Amino acid sequence: MGAGVGSRRGQLFLRSLLFLLLAGPPARRPVGGQLRYAVPEELEHGAFVANLGEDLGLDVSTLSARRFRIVSRAGARQHLEVNLENGILFVNERIDREEVCEAGGTCLLHLQLLVESPLELYRVEVEVLDINDHAPTFPWQEYVLEVAESAVLGARFPLESAQDPDVGTNSVHTYRLSPNGFFSLEVQTRSDASKFAELVLERALDREQQRVHRVLLTALDGGVPERSGTAHILVTVLDANDNVPAFDQPSYGVSLPEDAPPGTLVIQLNATDLDEGPNGEIEYSFSGHAPPRVRELFHIEPRSGQVLLKGRLDYERASLHELYVQAKDRGPSAVAVHCRVLVHLLDVNDNAPEVTLTSVSTPVLEDAPPGTVIAVISVLDRDSGDNGRVSCEVGPNVPFELRSSFRNYYTLVTTQALDREVVPEYNVSITARDMGSPALLTRSTLTVPVSDVNDNAPRFLQPSYSVYVMENNAPGASICSVSALDPDCQQNAYLSYSIADGHIHGMPVGTYVSINSDSGHMYALRSLDYEQIRSFQIQVQAQDAGFPPLSANVTVHIFVLDQNDNAPVIVSPLPHNGSVATELVPRSARPGYLVGTVSAVDADAGLNSRLSYQLLQATDFTLFSVAPDTGELRTLRSFLEQDATRQQLVVQVRDGGQPALSATVSLLLSVVETMPQTLSDFSEFSLPPEVSSSSPLTLYLLVSLGSISFTFLLAILILTAIRCRGERHSRQGDSCSPPRCHCCPGSRLASDGLKTSNLTAQPPAGTTAATCLDVPAGGPPGYCYKVCLGPESAQSDFMFLKPCSPPRNNEKDPGKRSRPEQHLQVSKEVKQPNTDWMPPSTQRPTLKRYQIHPCSNRGSRWKGYVRDGEVISNTALN
């Protein structure tokens, strides 16, 4: 079988080659403004058809880049293809003309060619030329023909036609009859140019001499080389039946809609026979001229002569069907008569338009200008007339429109600028509607994705960020995260975060914080200290990866929260020789006598700096008490004879943090009968190790304060001594007339005044006042100082006083030893460190520190504190 197939292919190739040699190369001729080529059928794959690149005037080197291609309907076979390297149109698969074009006539392949950049459309028709690849064949190999012996000379007997799928000269061209003495052959031509043969009686038959005649019928086509087919005809001579049926007319015409259902009556035939009995009973049937397609579509009732529809009609396949019907009686030697029935089909709108979408430029950039071509659309309706005329439109509310290029071809273009962030993808509905009644339509959807352009800058989720970080954080810990959004997509939406250059307290911002460029997480690079920096701000930038890149900035406010990491620092009283602080207490002190005030400061803020005082250890807990809020040390009762003259106390200062931190100070109180001018050295008293303060920070602070204070006080004493000595020479020894100081040297406090030995009087703002303090019964000498207060107590200053000596009136107290009055030097206020650490709602009154120095080398040095212009504590120092 394979050898047979190969032999057949070789014959076809030789025939095609012979056809090309005779017919010449495929013709290229303009027909209606388009190209037409001719190509024989049955060519093998790769056979040359035409050079489209040259004929269309296209640059062959750009065909591939411009996507030169044939646009075909979905599901259609691609018989022809274009080589993009040379622009040659070649056979893609074998073309069988009888399969492509079922009906006869010209067989055309309609090609739509598309080339982009710029968009161009071409129409090309390729005519498939028939080759003689089929031989004529008869439906049967042997025909039986009954002829009455009474048949007259010249009687015609139609014979079965041979069938040849080829067309034109390659179809059945003529018939030949083998030589015989009774019959001849006459070839007839139908309206469609097909041929059929009729047997003509040339000599009278005599059944008694010869009952059967055998002849050979040969059908030949007009191809080169010629092909033929044969059939045997067996003629049986019958006895005479001298009347034959007769039709009303030789030809009938009828119109039938193509959508007529099977069983529809096509026509009622009527033939008559003058004979009686069986010789007059007529039977109807298709003649041998009826092609197989007719027999599939129609049926004839033998007795009634009704022609009925048997199959489904299709106007688009064939608009006319030709039926050949014969009628003959049932008598012996019946002779058949023939008629022709032409069935004309009426077109019905039974084919919806076919829409072919060919995408050109999808996805489309969102900044594409209006008029950009998106797709090419072809529409085809197989119906005819109005049923085949089609209009095409797009759905509403889309920024696209259809523009007609030429008949049944449209281009889909944009009508306005697109925005991917609003609509990322369009489903464009395309409706094709014909003009039939009722109209048929087809909807197709073309998905048009919109490609992103970097036209949106990043946007942070918040206008600014506030971050709260606890001090003493671990370096590298995450403190916050910033986030921005970019409505663009892909690379245009990929964000990277960075910190803008800047400085924080003179240091680059990059030494404080860092940021993860991908996630926006921020990290602290160092441990923060609330006491050094309480807040700072940085600028964070988010930038996308588009071209050109777009960015946005946001401010991040970072607030450092206080942590209880500073223990209280005791600033008064200062320990003597680094171990204990000494104070003198008169034995005559009454209950409530203010021995002194323990003052401390805490560098923290809020509750962490709220201090409380308590008496941790004491020689006698019944003798002294400490005010929890102010740190004032007072007597609880009067001294008894059996009370020790030296009282050792340990006062603890504790802040309000969690956990609380504390500091302690050791006090050595000497109970004396009279207040000496110089204090004894109680350095031999020391505290137990478990209650002494051993904090290195406290030690360093005390050493620093002591060194500075000693240097400052030494300078003040020297200057004061020089000034006092000069003024003493220029004045009377007992005179006192300072110009701006009111001195009250004669004023002394009563014995119960020891309860309020602190100066609490506060003069009006903007005035000056002089106050004298005199301690009786051997206490310290009177001190005269001047307080100058401004409109606000926070601006108060202590001024130097001029010498002031009270009147010497020793007669009033001859038993007592008179002591010279000491002129004091009071240094300018020293604000309490970091008083602004407390929040405004809990701000404590301004605490100012002062020191009082005697003018002479004798006597004690006193220190104290002023709160809002009021002296709240004074203590004698060595």
Sequence and secondary structure as in RCSB ss.txt:
>XXXX:A:sequence
MGAGVGSRRGQLFLRSLLFLLLAGPPARRPVGGQLRYAVPEELEHGAFVANLGEDLGLDVSTLSARRFRIVSRAG
ARQHLEVNLENGILFVNERIDREEVCEAGGTCLLHLQLLVESPLELYRVEVEVLDINDHAPTFPWQEYVLEVAES
AVLGARFPLESAQDPDVGTNSVHTYRLSPNGFFSLEVQTRSDASKFAELVLERALDREQQRVHRVLLTALDGGVP
ERSGTAHILVTVLDANDNVPAFDQPSYGVSLPEDAPPGTLVIQLNATDLDEGPNGEIEYSFSGHAPPRVRELFHI
EPRSGQVLLKGRLDYERASLHELYVQAKDRGPSAVAVHCRVLVHLLDVNDNAPEVTLTSVSTPVLEDAPPGTVIA
VISVLDRDSGDNGRVSCEVGPNVPFELRSSFRNYYTLVTTQALDREVVPEYNVSITARDMGSPALLTRSTLTVPV
SDVNDNAPRFLQPSYSVYVMENNAPGASICSVSALDPDCQQNAYLSYSIADGHIHGMPVGTYVSINSDSGHMYAL
RSLDYEQIRSFQIQVQAQDAGFPPLSANVTVHIFVLDQNDNAPVIVSPLPHNGSVATELVPRSARPGYLVGTVSA
VDADAGLNSRLSYQLLQATDFTLFSVAPDTGELRTLRSFLEQDATRQQLVVQVRDGGQPALSATVSLLLSVVETM
PQTLSDFSEFSLPPEVSSSSPLTLYLLVSLGSISFTFLLAILILTAIRCRGERHSRQGDSCSPPRCHCCPGSRLA
SDGLKTSNLTAQPPAGTTAATCLDVPAGGPPGYCYKVCLGPESAQSDFMFLKPCSPPRNNEKDPGKRSRPEQHLQ
VSKEVKQPNTDWMPPSTQRPTLKRYQIHPCSNRGSRWKGYVRDGEVISNTALN
>XXXX:A:secstr
 HHHHHHHHHHHHHHHHHHHHHH S   EEETTEEEEEEETT  TT EEEEHHHHTT  GGGTTTTT EEE  TT
    EEEETTTTEEEESS   HHHH  SSS  EEEEEEEETTTTEEEEEEEEEE       B S SEEEEEEETT
  TT EEE    B S  GGGSEEEEEE   SSEEEEEEE TTS EEEEEEE S   TTT SEEEEEEEEEES SS
  EEEEEEEEEEE       EES SEEEEEEETT  TT EEEE  EE SS GGGT EEEEE TTS HHHHHHEEE
 TTT EEEE S   TTT SEEEEEEEEEESSTT   EEEEEEEEEE  S    EEEEEESS SEETT  TT EEE
EEEEE  S GGGG EEEEE SSSSEEEEEEETTEEEEEE S   TTT SEEEEEEEEEESSSS  EEEEEEEEEE
E  S    EESSSEEEEEEESS  TT EEEE  EE SS GGGG EEEEE   EETTEEGGGTEEE TTT EEEES
S   TTT  EEEEEEEEEESSSS  EEEEEEEEEEE  S    EEEES  BTTTBEEEEEETT  TT EEEE EE
E SS GGGG  EEEEEEES TTTEEE TTT EEEESS   TTS SEEEEEEEEE SSSS  EEEEEEEEEEESS 
 SS    TT    TTTS   HHHHHHHHHHHHHHHHHHHHHHHHHHHHHHHHHHTS TT    SS    TT    
GGGGGG S      TT EEEEEE   TT    EEEEEE  SSGGG EEE          GGGSTTS     EEEE
E   EE TTGGGS GGG    EEEEEEEESSSSS EEEEEEETTEEEEEEEE 
